[in-house]
């Protein structure tokens, strides 16, 4: 009877008022929908390229395998992000309770697994750089580690089948005949007997994320301290070498057309001094004779200074140096990813706390709240951007891929090539 009067009085039915409420909510959520859609596309492309690059273009190690698997889960997170975007688009018309529970279960499972893989990476970096003499992660260990944390996050996420459901959301109208319309929204259940359980599960999530954060602080803090200490020792060693360096007396150096003879004085305690003196004498001899050969008296120098047969620095030493630099670069990159994780998750837990204490189901559809509730997905989106910034090889690979795609799209360029 009231619906009939509403139609006769204001010309609008109950469905019209509900549609207006849905349109208002959609306009509030539009910035979050656009933002998450754009980031989701970037994340899909970036994580696909990351997985391919670390699978085919990089030598496999425990860290590389972990990064590769992290990219796979982040790719899945980006796909799920579009489900979240669809959820915001449907807003007040969400009525499928089973789909609601499954969606949040899969989202939770994927995001927690990604977080725990980051946790494994921080431990792997710590052991490689701070405890190199101890047992290290292998590729097999890394794979099994991801399987274990995936199982842990699966068990942790099963509770979403209980705690999430479709709830009623009331919207007021200006129609005196239909003052309130009821929409539906997928969120934490509003059943009173579940509120304590929901709060407990939020506390469990917060403790887990905080534990991961503490691990990051410990592992990367120790790594930073170890690298700083190593740099200080290197600097002191170089400074000591310069101070102890004795300029050879050219009067005792006999230059011959085929080389030179000299009794090289060096301290057996510091091979760096021997290298410096040898380099100096080689310079004097070569500048005087233009020859690069060394007499028999210098045969002991290569073993001390790691010369190659052609007089250059030993390529094995060079390779080891590059490997160490690569390890440091990967560590810096993954530290940046960990910082990104903290930035993305901090506002989420702040809103969860506020929602648990003060926000009602109707208020939860606020644009700002929904924007921040999607922030854990951003961690999946920005990781490839961080890889691009810190890894020049990956950056070049991405450029090559897009260059090839642009050539294939242009028929004139592709025909000429």
Secondary structure as UniProt FT lines:
FT   HELIX           2..9
FT   HELIX           14..56
FT   HELIX           62..90
FT   TURN            91..92
FT   HELIX           97..130
FT   TURN            132..133
FT   HELIX           139..157
FT   TURN            158..159
FT   HELIX           160..163
FT   STRAND          164..172
FT   STRAND          180..188
FT   HELIX           192..194
FT   HELIX           195..244
FT   HELIX           250..252
FT   STRAND          254..256
FT   TURN            257..258
FT   STRAND          259..261
FT   TURN            268..269
FT   HELIX           271..289
FT   HELIX           296..298
FT   TURN            299..300
FT   HELIX           301..305
FT   TURN            309..310
FT   HELIX           315..357
FT   TURN            361..362
FT   HELIX           363..365
FT   HELIX           367..373
FT   HELIX           375..390
FT   HELIX           392..409
FT   HELIX           411..416
//
